[in-house]
Amino acid sequence: MRRDTFLKSMLAAAAAGSLPLSAFAGASLKMMIPANPGGGWDGTGRALGKALIESKVADTVQYDNKGGAAGVIGLAQFANASKGDEHALMVMGAVMLGGIITTKPPIGLDKLTPIARLTSEYNVFVVPAESPLKTMKDVVTQFQKDPGSVKWGGGSKGSTEHIAASMLASKVNVDPKKVNYIAFRGGGEAVAAILGNNVTVGGSGYSEFAEYIKAGKMRAIGVTSEKRLPGVNVPTMKEMGYDVVLGNWRGVYGAPGITAAQRAALTDMVIAATKTASWQEALETNKWTPALLTGKAFDDFVDESFASLRGTMHLAGML
């Protein structure tokens, strides 16, 4: 029997429960990361790959970074190159949904196979250390006085930091269409713009700014979580009187055209990975909130997220 045929039969058997997942350890998985190295998707993909190996459901994981257009470029490559490949995974999340809505690509997530939501990372807003705006209240006061003078910097148009800035505008009686948002292609560009005083306020996941906050180069002035992040002394937007709660969730999809049994096996592999010590360490280090969701519940969540995001982006004039 050919090795690939053997692995397929093992996957199906594992999904059916007749074999343990460790029975097909030795398989080489391929991980599409539709972003440049160093950002949140990259960190998520590589942490998951490490955990998949630690859980002994995979022997090796090959990574392919393909950034651009809020993940849409990597999405197209993954969809075209991995049809029917039960050993392929792609990192995705809330940002990709925004990219799909704004760019209307010919290939969308509906062509792929949902596997799991993994985490939610809340946005932290920061200002350069030497900024005269010391608090979120200072930013809001300036924002209300002259919306265009406050430059908000972050990820792609329609990203969670863009949505959060628009949500804040609506809460403080500023027209969301007047948000002066500057989109960057990756976390490195955004960091450089903040440190160079080229934007007034920067937004991203805490993990992307953590080293600069700790080094005193950036001042964190608000986080979009319901409660303060563990071990992070940054006030929530909500506790400051701004009802802005928004999580930047991340997950993984499988290739187009895989079978239900192969989807179930991949899902079980990912679940096993989230139980490893290395995955728990990644959650703690990056201040990611665990948010595992699989099966129909994940399918429904993505559909609902698309609908909610379209509504918010329409009100903010992003479409």
BALOBA-1460 file (C-alpha; in Angstrom, 3 decimals):
// residues 319
<rec num="1" residu="m" x="0.000" y="0.000" z="0.000"/>
<rec num="2" residu="r" x="1.322" y="3.455" z="-0.890"/>
<rec num="3" residu="r" x="2.271" y="5.617" z="2.107"/>
<rec num="4" residu="d" x="-0.222" y="8.388" z="1.243"/>
<rec num="5" residu="t" x="-3.033" y="5.816" z="0.887"/>
<rec num="6" residu="f" x="-2.015" y="4.283" z="4.202"/>
<rec num="7" residu="l" x="-2.060" y="7.661" z="5.950"/>
<rec num="8" residu="k" x="-5.506" y="8.433" z="4.554"/>
<rec num="9" residu="s" x="-6.853" y="5.169" z="5.927"/>
<rec num="10" residu="m" x="-5.227" y="5.895" z="9.284"/>
<rec num="11" residu="l" x="-6.785" y="9.372" z="9.411"/>
<rec num="12" residu="a" x="-10.217" y="7.971" z="8.673"/>
<rec num="13" residu="a" x="-9.822" y="5.297" z="11.292"/>
<rec num="14" residu="a" x="-8.636" y="7.816" z="13.861"/>
<rec num="15" residu="a" x="-11.590" y="10.078" z="13.103"/>
<rec num="16" residu="a" x="-13.935" y="7.119" z="13.542"/>
<rec num="17" residu="g" x="-12.382" y="6.412" z="16.926"/>
<rec num="18" residu="s" x="-10.954" y="2.995" z="16.037"/>
<rec num="19" residu="l" x="-7.365" y="4.228" z="16.206"/>
<rec num="20" residu="p" x="-5.619" y="6.698" z="18.513"/>
<rec num="21" residu="l" x="-4.395" y="9.881" z="16.866"/>
<rec num="22" residu="s" x="-0.832" y="8.909" z="17.703"/>
<rec num="23" residu="a" x="-1.217" y="6.062" z="15.210"/>
<rec num="24" residu="f" x="-0.435" y="8.398" z="12.327"/>
<rec num="25" residu="a" x="2.377" y="10.304" z="14.009"/>
<rec num="26" residu="g" x="5.098" y="10.725" z="11.449"/>
<rec num="27" residu="a" x="2.907" y="12.602" z="8.999"/>
<rec num="28" residu="s" x="4.301" y="15.910" z="7.788"/>
<rec num="29" residu="l" x="1.794" y="18.750" z="8.080"/>
<rec num="30" residu="k" x="1.866" y="21.937" z="6.014"/>
<rec num="31" residu="m" x="0.930" y="25.220" z="7.688"/>
<rec num="32" residu="m" x="-0.017" y="28.195" z="5.530"/>
<rec num="33" residu="i" x="0.513" y="31.445" z="7.441"/>
<rec num="34" residu="p" x="-1.106" y="34.180" z="5.305"/>
<rec num="35" residu="a" x="0.995" y="36.955" z="6.833"/>
<rec num="36" residu="n" x="4.596" y="38.080" z="7.077"/>
<rec num="37" residu="p" x="6.819" y="36.630" z="9.826"/>
<rec num="38" residu="g" x="6.620" y="38.147" z="13.273"/>
<rec num="39" residu="g" x="2.932" y="38.991" z="13.641"/>
<rec num="40" residu="g" x="0.032" y="37.405" z="15.482"/>
<rec num="41" residu="w" x="-0.875" y="34.863" z="12.785"/>
<rec num="42" residu="d" x="2.763" y="33.835" z="12.462"/>
<rec num="43" residu="g" x="3.076" y="33.359" z="16.205"/>
<rec num="44" residu="t" x="-0.176" y="31.391" z="16.336"/>
<rec num="45" residu="g" x="0.778" y="29.106" z="13.457"/>
<rec num="46" residu="r" x="4.226" y="28.313" z="14.790"/>
<rec num="47" residu="a" x="2.967" y="27.775" z="18.346"/>
<rec num="48" residu="l" x="0.310" y="25.406" z="17.034"/>
<rec num="49" residu="g" x="2.876" y="23.572" z="14.904"/>
<rec num="50" residu="k" x="5.120" y="23.079" z="17.925"/>
<rec num="51" residu="a" x="2.171" y="21.795" z="19.939"/>
<rec num="52" residu="l" x="1.112" y="19.383" z="17.172"/>
<rec num="53" residu="i" x="4.588" y="17.847" z="17.270"/>
<rec num="54" residu="e" x="4.638" y="17.761" z="21.071"/>
<rec num="55" residu="s" x="1.273" y="15.983" z="21.134"/>
<rec num="56" residu="k" x="2.765" y="13.353" z="18.778"/>
<rec num="57" residu="v" x="0.070" y="13.706" z="16.122"/>
<rec num="58" residu="a" x="2.637" y="15.026" z="13.650"/>
<rec num="59" residu="d" x="6.315" y="14.450" z="13.146"/>
<rec num="60" residu="t" x="7.114" y="17.647" z="11.248"/>
<rec num="61" residu="v" x="5.357" y="20.887" z="10.305"/>
<rec num="62" residu="q" x="6.377" y="22.940" z="7.271"/>
<rec num="63" residu="y" x="5.542" y="26.655" z="7.372"/>
<rec num="64" residu="d" x="4.774" y="28.889" z="4.404"/>
<rec num="65" residu="n" x="4.415" y="32.646" z="5.011"/>
<rec num="66" residu="k" x="2.500" y="34.524" z="2.325"/>
<rec num="67" residu="g" x="1.491" y="37.992" z="3.513"/>
<rec num="68" residu="g" x="-0.688" y="40.672" z="1.992"/>
<rec num="69" residu="a" x="-4.273" y="41.931" z="1.699"/>
<rec num="70" residu="a" x="-5.349" y="40.880" z="5.207"/>
<rec num="71" residu="g" x="-4.495" y="37.266" z="4.454"/>
<rec num="72" residu="v" x="-6.429" y="37.085" z="1.181"/>
<rec num="73" residu="i" x="-3.296" y="36.437" z="-0.918"/>
<rec num="74" residu="g" x="-2.301" y="33.470" z="1.252"/>
<rec num="75" residu="l" x="-5.901" y="32.275" z="1.256"/>
<rec num="76" residu="a" x="-5.959" y="32.101" z="-2.556"/>
<rec num="77" residu="q" x="-2.631" y="30.260" z="-2.700"/>
<rec num="78" residu="f" x="-3.746" y="27.774" z="-0.056"/>
<rec num="79" residu="a" x="-7.079" y="27.099" z="-1.765"/>
<rec num="80" residu="n" x="-5.450" y="26.521" z="-5.151"/>
<rec num="81" residu="a" x="-2.463" y="24.479" z="-4.012"/>
<rec num="82" residu="s" x="-3.916" y="22.199" z="-1.327"/>
<rec num="83" residu="k" x="-7.146" y="20.764" z="-2.742"/>
<rec num="84" residu="g" x="-7.947" y="17.476" z="-1.051"/>
<rec num="85" residu="d" x="-4.803" y="17.587" z="1.118"/>
<rec num="86" residu="e" x="-5.719" y="16.314" z="4.591"/>
<rec num="87" residu="h" x="-2.277" y="17.304" z="5.889"/>
<rec num="88" residu="a" x="-2.716" y="21.031" z="5.201"/>
<rec num="89" residu="l" x="-3.805" y="23.773" z="7.618"/>
<rec num="90" residu="m" x="-4.144" y="27.538" z="7.236"/>
<rec num="91" residu="v" x="-4.127" y="30.100" z="10.043"/>
<rec num="92" residu="m" x="-6.930" y="32.661" z="9.787"/>
<rec num="93" residu="g" x="-9.089" y="34.877" z="11.959"/>
<rec num="94" residu="a" x="-11.168" y="38.013" z="12.349"/>
<rec num="95" residu="v" x="-8.781" y="40.123" z="10.259"/>
<rec num="96" residu="m" x="-9.218" y="37.824" z="7.262"/>
<rec num="97" residu="l" x="-12.992" y="38.235" z="7.431"/>
<rec num="98" residu="g" x="-12.549" y="41.990" z="7.145"/>
<rec num="99" residu="g" x="-10.172" y="41.531" z="4.221"/>
<rec num="100" residu="i" x="-12.639" y="39.311" z="2.394"/>
<rec num="101" residu="i" x="-15.470" y="41.801" z="2.941"/>
<rec num="102" residu="t" x="-13.468" y="44.763" z="1.642"/>
<rec num="103" residu="t" x="-11.639" y="43.120" z="-1.284"/>
<rec num="104" residu="k" x="-14.331" y="40.648" z="-2.432"/>
<rec num="105" residu="p" x="-11.785" y="38.073" z="-3.680"/>
<rec num="106" residu="p" x="-12.845" y="35.341" z="-6.129"/>
<rec num="107" residu="i" x="-11.885" y="32.696" z="-3.564"/>
<rec num="108" residu="g" x="-13.369" y="32.957" z="-0.071"/>
<rec num="109" residu="l" x="-13.410" y="30.887" z="3.108"/>
<rec num="110" residu="d" x="-16.472" y="29.021" z="1.849"/>
<rec num="111" residu="k" x="-14.124" y="27.049" z="-0.432"/>
<rec num="112" residu="l" x="-12.106" y="25.747" z="2.540"/>
<rec num="113" residu="t" x="-12.859" y="23.438" z="5.477"/>
<rec num="114" residu="p" x="-13.421" y="24.971" z="8.946"/>
<rec num="115" residu="i" x="-11.420" y="23.244" z="11.684"/>
<rec num="116" residu="a" x="-11.239" y="25.319" z="14.881"/>
<rec num="117" residu="r" x="-11.186" y="28.695" z="16.560"/>
<rec num="118" residu="l" x="-8.183" y="28.713" z="18.871"/>
<rec num="119" residu="t" x="-7.734" y="31.991" z="20.710"/>
<rec num="120" residu="s" x="-8.953" y="35.508" z="21.178"/>
<rec num="121" residu="e" x="-6.459" y="38.321" z="21.616"/>
<rec num="122" residu="y" x="-7.701" y="41.690" z="22.740"/>
<rec num="123" residu="n" x="-6.391" y="44.890" z="21.215"/>
<rec num="124" residu="v" x="-4.271" y="47.220" z="23.260"/>
<rec num="125" residu="f" x="-4.048" y="50.895" z="22.318"/>
<rec num="126" residu="v" x="-0.664" y="52.558" z="22.768"/>
<rec num="127" residu="v" x="0.898" y="55.976" z="22.266"/>
<rec num="128" residu="p" x="4.603" y="56.792" z="21.820"/>
<rec num="129" residu="a" x="6.323" y="57.240" z="25.170"/>
<rec num="130" residu="e" x="6.934" y="60.958" z="24.540"/>
<rec num="131" residu="s" x="3.382" y="61.680" z="23.353"/>
<rec num="132" residu="p" x="1.689" y="64.658" z="25.040"/>
<rec num="133" residu="l" x="-1.457" y="62.503" z="25.168"/>
<rec num="134" residu="k" x="-0.935" y="60.529" z="28.358"/>
<rec num="135" residu="t" x="-4.244" y="58.699" z="28.724"/>
<rec num="136" residu="m" x="-7.173" y="57.452" z="26.653"/>
<rec num="137" residu="k" x="-9.170" y="60.377" z="28.032"/>
<rec num="138" residu="d" x="-6.593" y="62.747" z="26.499"/>
<rec num="139" residu="v" x="-6.934" y="60.943" z="23.166"/>
<rec num="140" residu="v" x="-10.732" y="61.081" z="23.280"/>
<rec num="141" residu="t" x="-10.707" y="64.798" z="24.110"/>
<rec num="142" residu="q" x="-8.509" y="65.514" z="21.083"/>
<rec num="143" residu="f" x="-10.575" y="63.095" z="18.971"/>
<rec num="144" residu="q" x="-13.792" y="64.925" z="19.814"/>
<rec num="145" residu="k" x="-12.220" y="68.310" z="19.185"/>
<rec num="146" residu="d" x="-10.642" y="67.433" z="15.814"/>
<rec num="147" residu="p" x="-11.204" y="63.806" z="14.654"/>
<rec num="148" residu="g" x="-8.834" y="64.056" z="11.698"/>
<rec num="149" residu="s" x="-5.910" y="65.156" z="13.870"/>
<rec num="150" residu="v" x="-5.843" y="61.771" z="15.637"/>
<rec num="151" residu="k" x="-4.099" y="59.257" z="13.413"/>
<rec num="152" residu="w" x="-4.980" y="55.669" z="14.348"/>
<rec num="153" residu="g" x="-2.414" y="53.115" z="13.162"/>
<rec num="154" residu="g" x="-2.810" y="49.369" z="12.927"/>
<rec num="155" residu="g" x="-3.383" y="46.425" z="10.625"/>
<rec num="156" residu="s" x="-5.280" y="46.293" z="7.373"/>
<rec num="157" residu="k" x="-8.479" y="48.179" z="6.640"/>
<rec num="158" residu="g" x="-11.279" y="46.410" z="8.465"/>
<rec num="159" residu="s" x="-8.943" y="44.885" z="11.081"/>
<rec num="160" residu="t" x="-10.078" y="44.609" z="14.683"/>
<rec num="161" residu="e" x="-8.075" y="47.701" z="15.665"/>
<rec num="162" residu="h" x="-9.792" y="49.647" z="12.862"/>
<rec num="163" residu="i" x="-13.182" y="48.362" z="14.046"/>
<rec num="164" residu="a" x="-12.312" y="49.220" z="17.669"/>
<rec num="165" residu="a" x="-11.413" y="52.817" z="16.733"/>
<rec num="166" residu="s" x="-14.721" y="53.121" z="14.864"/>
<rec num="167" residu="m" x="-16.614" y="51.647" z="17.817"/>
<rec num="168" residu="l" x="-14.962" y="54.187" z="20.137"/>
<rec num="169" residu="a" x="-15.955" y="57.011" z="17.788"/>
<rec num="170" residu="s" x="-19.612" y="55.996" z="17.966"/>
<rec num="171" residu="k" x="-19.438" y="55.865" z="21.778"/>
<rec num="172" residu="v" x="-18.012" y="59.393" z="22.130"/>
<rec num="173" residu="n" x="-20.266" y="61.126" z="19.591"/>
<rec num="174" residu="v" x="-17.754" y="61.255" z="16.748"/>
<rec num="175" residu="d" x="-18.843" y="60.220" z="13.252"/>
<rec num="176" residu="p" x="-17.090" y="56.848" z="12.625"/>
<rec num="177" residu="k" x="-16.566" y="57.920" z="9.018"/>
<rec num="178" residu="k" x="-14.182" y="60.596" z="10.306"/>
<rec num="179" residu="v" x="-11.758" y="58.118" z="11.870"/>
<rec num="180" residu="n" x="-8.326" y="58.859" z="10.347"/>
<rec num="181" residu="y" x="-7.079" y="55.286" z="10.112"/>
<rec num="182" residu="i" x="-3.688" y="54.380" z="8.645"/>
<rec num="183" residu="a" x="-3.349" y="50.722" z="7.671"/>
<rec num="184" residu="f" x="-0.036" y="48.877" z="7.714"/>
<rec num="185" residu="r" x="0.864" y="45.584" z="6.038"/>
<rec num="186" residu="g" x="2.364" y="44.027" z="9.140"/>
<rec num="187" residu="g" x="3.159" y="44.439" z="12.815"/>
<rec num="188" residu="g" x="6.713" y="45.595" z="12.093"/>
<rec num="189" residu="e" x="5.540" y="48.549" z="9.988"/>
<rec num="190" residu="a" x="2.989" y="49.549" z="12.620"/>
<rec num="191" residu="v" x="5.585" y="49.423" z="15.399"/>
<rec num="192" residu="a" x="8.001" y="51.582" z="13.374"/>
<rec num="193" residu="a" x="5.252" y="54.142" z="12.732"/>
<rec num="194" residu="i" x="4.373" y="54.364" z="16.412"/>
<rec num="195" residu="l" x="7.976" y="54.620" z="17.576"/>
<rec num="196" residu="g" x="8.604" y="57.220" z="14.872"/>
<rec num="197" residu="n" x="5.634" y="59.351" z="15.997"/>
<rec num="198" residu="n" x="3.999" y="58.935" z="12.589"/>
<rec num="199" residu="v" x="0.685" y="57.956" z="14.164"/>
<rec num="200" residu="t" x="-1.055" y="59.294" z="17.245"/>
<rec num="201" residu="v" x="-2.364" y="55.983" z="18.570"/>
<rec num="202" residu="g" x="-1.414" y="52.435" z="17.647"/>
<rec num="203" residu="g" x="-3.515" y="49.328" z="18.048"/>
<rec num="204" residu="s" x="-2.686" y="45.619" z="17.970"/>
<rec num="205" residu="g" x="-2.609" y="42.496" z="20.101"/>
<rec num="206" residu="y" x="-0.713" y="42.927" z="23.361"/>
<rec num="207" residu="s" x="1.933" y="40.388" z="22.324"/>
<rec num="208" residu="e" x="3.053" y="42.550" z="19.383"/>
<rec num="209" residu="f" x="3.670" y="45.593" z="21.598"/>
<rec num="210" residu="a" x="4.687" y="43.909" z="24.864"/>
<rec num="211" residu="e" x="8.470" y="44.332" z="24.569"/>
<rec num="212" residu="y" x="8.132" y="48.037" z="23.698"/>
<rec num="213" residu="i" x="5.687" y="48.653" z="26.517"/>
<rec num="214" residu="k" x="8.000" y="46.929" z="29.002"/>
<rec num="215" residu="a" x="10.990" y="48.884" z="27.662"/>
<rec num="216" residu="g" x="9.168" y="52.187" z="28.159"/>
<rec num="217" residu="k" x="9.092" y="53.033" z="24.440"/>
<rec num="218" residu="m" x="5.297" y="52.849" z="24.254"/>
<rec num="219" residu="r" x="2.611" y="53.700" z="26.784"/>
<rec num="220" residu="a" x="-0.407" y="51.369" z="26.891"/>
<rec num="221" residu="i" x="-3.553" y="53.413" z="27.495"/>
<rec num="222" residu="g" x="-6.405" y="50.954" z="27.038"/>
<rec num="223" residu="v" x="-7.330" y="47.366" z="26.182"/>
<rec num="224" residu="t" x="-10.523" y="46.099" z="24.535"/>
<rec num="225" residu="s" x="-11.068" y="43.140" z="26.896"/>
<rec num="226" residu="e" x="-14.000" y="42.719" z="29.254"/>
<rec num="227" residu="k" x="-11.622" y="42.544" z="32.234"/>
<rec num="228" residu="r" x="-7.984" y="43.514" z="32.673"/>
<rec num="229" residu="l" x="-5.593" y="40.997" z="31.156"/>
<rec num="230" residu="p" x="-3.856" y="38.797" z="33.765"/>
<rec num="231" residu="g" x="-0.501" y="40.268" z="34.721"/>
<rec num="232" residu="v" x="-1.035" y="43.343" z="32.534"/>
<rec num="233" residu="n" x="-1.735" y="46.587" z="34.354"/>
<rec num="234" residu="v" x="-3.636" y="48.316" z="31.556"/>
<rec num="235" residu="p" x="-7.166" y="49.666" z="32.128"/>
<rec num="236" residu="t" x="-9.955" y="48.325" z="29.955"/>
<rec num="237" residu="m" x="-11.856" y="50.663" z="27.675"/>
<rec num="238" residu="k" x="-15.006" y="49.654" z="29.500"/>
<rec num="239" residu="e" x="-13.758" y="50.581" z="32.967"/>
<rec num="240" residu="m" x="-12.816" y="54.019" z="31.605"/>
<rec num="241" residu="g" x="-16.401" y="54.556" z="30.470"/>
<rec num="242" residu="y" x="-16.024" y="53.560" z="26.792"/>
<rec num="243" residu="d" x="-18.104" y="50.478" z="25.999"/>
<rec num="244" residu="v" x="-15.671" y="48.965" z="23.508"/>
<rec num="245" residu="v" x="-15.127" y="45.229" z="23.949"/>
<rec num="246" residu="l" x="-13.666" y="43.399" z="20.965"/>
<rec num="247" residu="g" x="-11.542" y="40.286" z="20.591"/>
<rec num="248" residu="n" x="-9.229" y="39.488" z="17.685"/>
<rec num="249" residu="w" x="-9.905" y="35.759" z="17.393"/>
<rec num="250" residu="r" x="-7.692" y="33.362" z="15.448"/>
<rec num="251" residu="g" x="-8.256" y="29.856" z="14.163"/>
<rec num="252" residu="v" x="-7.366" y="27.310" z="11.494"/>
<rec num="253" residu="y" x="-9.017" y="25.961" z="8.357"/>
<rec num="254" residu="g" x="-8.290" y="22.840" z="6.346"/>
<rec num="255" residu="a" x="-7.966" y="22.416" z="2.611"/>
<rec num="256" residu="p" x="-10.833" y="22.377" z="0.115"/>
<rec num="257" residu="g" x="-12.363" y="19.035" z="-0.714"/>
<rec num="258" residu="i" x="-11.314" y="16.929" z="2.262"/>
<rec num="259" residu="t" x="-13.784" y="14.375" z="3.571"/>
<rec num="260" residu="a" x="-15.837" y="14.597" z="6.763"/>
<rec num="261" residu="a" x="-13.622" y="11.906" z="8.313"/>
<rec num="262" residu="q" x="-10.469" y="13.823" z="7.406"/>
<rec num="263" residu="r" x="-11.945" y="17.023" z="8.847"/>
<rec num="264" residu="a" x="-12.767" y="15.176" z="12.073"/>
<rec num="265" residu="a" x="-9.240" y="13.784" z="12.291"/>
<rec num="266" residu="l" x="-7.655" y="17.217" z="11.754"/>
<rec num="267" residu="t" x="-9.981" y="18.657" z="14.392"/>
<rec num="268" residu="d" x="-8.958" y="15.973" z="16.879"/>
<rec num="269" residu="m" x="-5.301" y="16.686" z="16.126"/>
<rec num="270" residu="v" x="-5.758" y="20.393" z="16.843"/>
<rec num="271" residu="i" x="-7.679" y="19.652" z="20.059"/>
<rec num="272" residu="a" x="-4.850" y="17.363" z="21.180"/>
<rec num="273" residu="a" x="-2.326" y="20.117" z="20.449"/>
<rec num="274" residu="t" x="-4.193" y="22.621" z="22.645"/>
<rec num="275" residu="k" x="-3.704" y="20.310" z="25.638"/>
<rec num="276" residu="t" x="0.091" y="20.385" z="25.475"/>
<rec num="277" residu="a" x="2.417" y="22.260" z="27.808"/>
<rec num="278" residu="s" x="3.912" y="24.269" z="24.950"/>
<rec num="279" residu="w" x="0.490" y="25.540" z="23.866"/>
<rec num="280" residu="q" x="-0.375" y="26.559" z="27.424"/>
<rec num="281" residu="e" x="2.961" y="28.366" z="27.617"/>
<rec num="282" residu="a" x="2.182" y="30.213" z="24.370"/>
<rec num="283" residu="l" x="-1.174" y="31.331" z="25.773"/>
<rec num="284" residu="e" x="0.483" y="32.728" z="28.884"/>
<rec num="285" residu="t" x="3.438" y="34.357" z="27.119"/>
<rec num="286" residu="n" x="1.325" y="36.084" z="24.470"/>
<rec num="287" residu="k" x="-1.646" y="36.886" z="26.736"/>
<rec num="288" residu="w" x="-3.938" y="34.963" z="24.383"/>
<rec num="289" residu="t" x="-7.331" y="33.998" z="25.763"/>
<rec num="290" residu="p" x="-8.164" y="30.338" z="25.002"/>
<rec num="291" residu="a" x="-11.319" y="30.202" z="22.857"/>
<rec num="292" residu="l" x="-11.489" y="26.693" z="21.393"/>
<rec num="293" residu="l" x="-14.520" y="26.116" z="19.179"/>
<rec num="294" residu="t" x="-15.009" y="23.319" z="16.639"/>
<rec num="295" residu="g" x="-17.617" y="21.652" z="14.436"/>
<rec num="296" residu="k" x="-20.945" y="23.286" z="13.645"/>
<rec num="297" residu="a" x="-20.494" y="25.766" z="16.503"/>
<rec num="298" residu="f" x="-17.392" y="27.122" z="14.742"/>
<rec num="299" residu="d" x="-19.179" y="27.162" z="11.367"/>
<rec num="300" residu="d" x="-22.033" y="29.202" z="12.858"/>
<rec num="301" residu="f" x="-19.634" y="31.523" z="14.678"/>
<rec num="302" residu="v" x="-17.841" y="32.428" z="11.434"/>
<rec num="303" residu="d" x="-21.157" y="33.096" z="9.663"/>
<rec num="304" residu="e" x="-22.342" y="35.317" z="12.508"/>
<rec num="305" residu="s" x="-18.995" y="37.134" z="12.616"/>
<rec num="306" residu="f" x="-19.225" y="37.919" z="8.898"/>
<rec num="307" residu="a" x="-22.726" y="39.378" z="9.343"/>
<rec num="308" residu="s" x="-21.799" y="41.476" z="12.394"/>
<rec num="309" residu="l" x="-18.594" y="42.764" z="10.808"/>
<rec num="310" residu="r" x="-20.338" y="43.801" z="7.593"/>
<rec num="311" residu="g" x="-22.826" y="45.848" z="9.628"/>
<rec num="312" residu="t" x="-20.143" y="47.627" z="11.642"/>
<rec num="313" residu="m" x="-17.997" y="48.333" z="8.568"/>
<rec num="314" residu="h" x="-21.005" y="49.731" z="6.706"/>
<rec num="315" residu="l" x="-21.774" y="52.189" z="9.525"/>
<rec num="316" residu="a" x="-18.111" y="53.220" z="9.608"/>
<rec num="317" residu="g" x="-18.043" y="53.897" z="5.879"/>
<rec num="318" residu="m" x="-15.423" y="51.215" z="5.208"/>
<rec num="319" residu="l" x="-17.363" y="49.556" z="2.384"/>
